[in-house]
Structure formats: structure tokens, C-alpha cells
Amino acid sequence: MLENIKLLLNIQDNSKDNLLSYLISNAKQKILSYTNQTEILPQMQYLVDELVILRYNKLGSEGLQSESYSGISQTFNQDIPADIKSQLNQFRRLRTL
């Protein structure tokens, strides 16, 4: 998983491995919490990658809600993006008491 993410981010050394490992762990926990699963299913792996890449690209601008300049607009949400949520919905399990 780490190597795939490094490939997608064009990181060719090991300088970001600790950060990426942390982001991978964090993304897995978010997905498990959202889906109520106990483990990341093989079909969910690419969604972990997507969340890690999104989070990595937002480093340094975590609190940014909206920004607009020179015709370019940026808006970040704090939660799992809607397109990833819609894909995760197929893996959601009901919580039992």
C-alpha cells in the first residue's frame, strides 16, 4: 500500500514513509469507523489510497474551508468526501447493540 501511494504521489525516496504510514493508519480507522467493519476488505484498499492522497495534498492547509483567487477556488471538507462515501456505503454494516 505504501509503495502504491508513493508511486501516485511521485515520491521516490523514503523521506515521507513515516508520515505516509501515519496517514494510512488514520485513513483505515476512518473507513472502519464509517463502515462499522473490523478490517479493511481488499475491495476497500484503493479507497484508503484515495483518502491518504487527499489528506497528504491538504497538509499545511487543514483549516481551509474556502479560498478564491485569480479565478481559482478551493474548498476542503473535514470529513470523508462524498464520492468516497458513496463507494464506502456498499460496505457499511449496521451497528448492533
Secondary structure, 3 states (H helix, E strand, C coil): CHHHHHHHHCCCCCCCHHHHHHHHHHHHHHHHHHHCCCCCCHHHHHHHHHHHHHHHHCCCCCCCCCEEECCEEECCCCCCCHHHHHHHHHHCCCCCC
